[in-house]
Amino acid sequence: KLDFTTLQIAGLNKKNVGLLKAYGKTGKAPAQFIEVMACEGGCISGPSAHTSIDTGKKIFATELAKR
């Protein structure tokens, strides 16, 4: 069993980029593993999903229709 703390950063805005820079500069992060996602809330097609643009659009339209 691996035992380490994690942190998720979603969205590459000024605040989050500043946090990452501070963690890198000081070497002091609140977690041992940091997941950085460029999209706020993650990617439309899901994490690590490599889909075509057309498939992504269909997934987006389907999820939007649910709301």
Stockholm file with secondary structure:
# STOCKHOLM 1.0

chainA/1-67         KLDFTTLQIAGLNKKNVGLLKAYGKTGKAPAQFIEVMACEGGCISGPSAHTSIDTGKKIFATELAKR
#=GR chainA/1-67 SS CCCCCEEEEESCCHHHHHHHHHHHHHSCCSSSEEEEESSTTSCTTCTTCCCCHHHHHHHHHHHHHHC
#=GC SS_cons        CCCCCEEEEESCCHHHHHHHHHHHHHSCCSSSEEEEESSTTSCTTCTTCCCCHHHHHHHHHHHHHHC
//
